[in-house]
Amino acid sequence: MYTALGFMSGTSLDGVDAAVVETDGRGHVRPLASAHAPYAPSLRRALGACLGQRAAPPAVVQALTAAHLNLFRRLGHRADVIGFPGQTTHHDPESRTTVQIGDAAWLARQTGCAVIADFRRADVEAGGQGAPLIPLYHQALAAALPKPLAILNLGGVGNATSLQADALDAWDTGPGGALLDDFVAQRTGQPYDAGGALAARGTPDESLLRAWLAHPYFARPPPKSLDRNTFAHCLADAARLSTPDGAATLAAFTARAARHIPLPGPLYVTGGGRKNAHILGLLGAQPVEALGWDGDTLEAQGLAYLAVRSLLKLPLTLPSTTGAPRPLTGGQKFAP
């Protein structure tokens, strides 16, 4: 049995989550502790400037890794291993390229713990999508639950896990909260549409939605994955709309993209997007708290779980979750 700590600094660029779990890397998982630290505005801007880039300035890498170290120290929980996915700045699996920045070797030295990083690389180099990463953790958590059911993570990018009695499938659905967050920040200076109140006052522009949903991505079969900026052009399209109508249109895009492939059974939402009541209503979904799960730290818990699976050389990805040619382990270990 291992005590593992996982980090998650996702495509929303809002901060870093940490979670500690007790796990055997298989069927046993017991969450122990968690914490969140928002990024300083300067770091958030610096990371935003790195999106789409295959490298980042050393000062940004250091500041990002230091934010993780500070959260580790604040949490104050021992760990046998740390799962450190870093920050994705560029994701193009069709060219077999994915870039996550962060200094895992330095983090291992500073924490005195073994660190697992580069979770996506082996999958992408083998021809897989490298994402989503967390479906096997969803499967472990949901082992005793009635099937089918689906889990939708709404971070910056949306991704879905379809759990059936005899099948596990996963894919990126489309935009999560990134487009709506960016739009709201541009228009109001606020980091997000709190509770979906702004979108609820608007009317979606159906002509824009039809154009956006005609993007070739939605015609591709799963497994499939996205870069955060794949739909960045939608922000320019929405510029002609009023603030409530723009928010309503982008919220509707997130919800309709999430359903562009039918999801089985009841739908439960994790990530920051589950706090947007307007989007939850459009989806007809419940937050994962209805299952007794913690939607704020679920992905960080998943990275802790995957770190243990990496140590044990167990698969992190499957053909049905990333399109990998076979079940693949992954991750690179950095000793303290």
C-alpha positions, -999 to 999 in steps of 0.1 A, spaced: 0 0 0 13 35 -9 6 70 3 7 91 -28 3 128 -35 -9 140 -68 -9 175 -83 -31 189 -110 -25 223 -127 -50 221 -156 -59 240 -187 -80 265 -168 -47 280 -155 -64 291 -122 -40 273 -98 -28 240 -86 -46 213 -66 -29 187 -45 -45 155 -31 -31 126 -10 -46 91 -13 -39 57 1 -38 32 -28 -25 0 -41 -27 13 -76 -55 -11 -84 -88 -13 -67 -81 3 -33 -83 41 -31 -89 61 1 -86 100 -1 -67 114 28 -61 151 24 -63 179 -2 -55 216 -8 -56 242 -35 -35 272 -42 -45 299 -68 -18 311 -91 -5 346 -86 -19 368 -114 16 373 -128 22 335 -130 -12 330 -147 -3 356 -173 31 341 -178 16 306 -183 -10 320 -207 18 334 -228 33 299 -230 2 283 -245 10 268 -279 47 269 -272 70 239 -271 92 255 -244 89 280 -217 113 306 -201 133 290 -172 119 316 -149 83 305 -157 92 268 -152 108 277 -118 79 298 -107 54 270 -117 74 243 -99 79 265 -68 41 270 -66 37 232 -64 64 229 -38 48 256 -16 15 237 -18 33 205 -8 48 221 22 15 238 32 -3 204 30 23 189 53 15 153 45 41 126 40 41 107 7 59 77 -8 56 92 -43 44 124 -60 25 125 -93 36 158 -110 20 162 -145 33 198 -149 15 223 -170 5 215 -206 15 242 -230 12 224 -263 -7 193 -272 -6 179 -308 -8 141 -307 -12 139 -345 24 151 -347 32 129 -317 40 159 -296 29 169 -262 46 194 -239 42 197 -201 65 222 -184 79 218 -148 111 208 -131 104 173 -117 141 167 -107 142 199 -87 108 191 -71 121 156 -61 152 171 -44 132 197 -26 105 174 -13 127 144 -6 101 122 -24 102 102 -56 84 122 -83 67 107 -114 63 131 -143 59 129 -181 27 108 -178 16 115 -214 48 110 -234 49 72 -238 13 72 -250 17 100 -275 50 86 -289 33 52 -294 5 69 -314 -21 75 -287 -37 108 -278 -21 111 -244 -54 123 -229 -76 120 -211 -54 105 -183 -79 99 -154 -104 73 -167 -87 44 -150 -91 63 -117 -128 69 -125 -131 32 -131 -115 23 -97 -137 48 -78 -169 36 -96 -162 -1 -92 -192 -7 -70 -216 17 -86 -244 7 -110 -235 9 -147 -237 26 -171 -227 61 -160 -206 89 -173 -182 114 -158 -176 147 -174 -146 168 -163 -151 205 -171 -117 221 -166 -103 243 -194 -110 215 -218 -139 191 -214 -133 153 -213 -157 124 -207 -154 90 -193 -180 64 -203 -183 36 -177 -202 5 -187 -203 -30 -172 -179 -43 -198 -163 -12 -213 -143 19 -205 -141 47 -231 -129 83 -229 -124 114 -251 -120 151 -250 -155 166 -256 -146 201 -266 -141 234 -247 -147 232 -209 -145 265 -191 -116 281 -209 -135 299 -236 -162 312 -213 -136 322 -186 -115 341 -212 -146 359 -226 -158 369 -191 -124 381 -181 -121 402 -212 -156 417 -208 -159 421 -170 -125 416 -155 -138 387 -134 -121 353 -138 -152 333 -145 -190 335 -148 -199 328 -111 -227 303 -109 -235 308 -146 -255 339 -137 -242 360 -167 -250 332 -192 -284 327 -177 -294 363 -186 -284 359 -222 -297 342 -254 -274 318 -273 -266 327 -309 -278 296 -328 -260 306 -361 -226 307 -343 -233 275 -325 -241 257 -358 -209 270 -372 -188 260 -342 -203 225 -340 -195 220 -376 -158 219 -367 -142 187 -380 -132 177 -345 -168 168 -337 -170 143 -367 -140 124 -355 -147 92 -335 -132 87 -301 -106 84 -286 -96 120 -294 -81 149 -276 -77 187 -279 -53 215 -273 -67 243 -251 -65 267 -281 -82 245 -307 -114 266 -305 -98 300 -297 -113 315 -328 -147 313 -311 -137 342 -289 -133 364 -320 -167 352 -333 -184 360 -300 -169 396 -299 -199 410 -317 -224 397 -291 -235 414 -259 -218 402 -228 -248 381 -216 -254 367 -251 -218 359 -256 -216 341 -222 -248 322 -231 -235 311 -265 -202 299 -251 -219 281 -222 -242 264 -247 -212 254 -269 -196 237 -239 -228 218 -231 -236 207 -266 -200 197 -273 -201 176 -242 -231 157 -256 -219 155 -293 -212 118 -286 -240 101 -266 -231 95 -230 -246 64 -213 -266 65 -181 -266 94 -156 -240 121 -160 -219 135 -132 -197 166 -136 -163 172 -119 -139 202 -122 -147 239 -119 -174 237 -145 -197 218 -121 -201 250 -101 -218 267 -131 -254 259 -124 -264 272 -159 -242 246 -177 -253 218 -153 -289 226 -162 -281 225 -200 -264 192 -195 -291 177 -173 -263 166 -150 -253 164 -113 -220 173 -97 -199 143 -86 -205 152 -50 -238 132 -56 -216 102 -57 -196 112 -26 -166 123 -46 -147 156 -43 -150 175 -76 -123 200 -67 -95 175 -62 -106 144 -82 -80 149 -109 -52 155 -84 -63 122 -67 -61 106 -101 -25 117 -106 -16 102 -72 -32 70 -83 -14 70 -116 19 77 -100 16 44 -80 5 26 -112 36 40 -129 59 27 -101 42 -7 -105 45 -6 -143 8 -10 -146 -11 6 -176 -20 43 -174 -38 44 -207 -58 19 -229 -67 17 -265 -103 27 -256 -92 58 -236 -64 73 -257 -62 52 -289 -29 38 -278 -20 6 -297 -21 -15 -265 -24 -8 -227 6 13 -219 24 23 -187 42 56 -186 57 83 -165 94 90 -157 107 86 -122 129 112 -106 146 102 -74 151 127 -45 
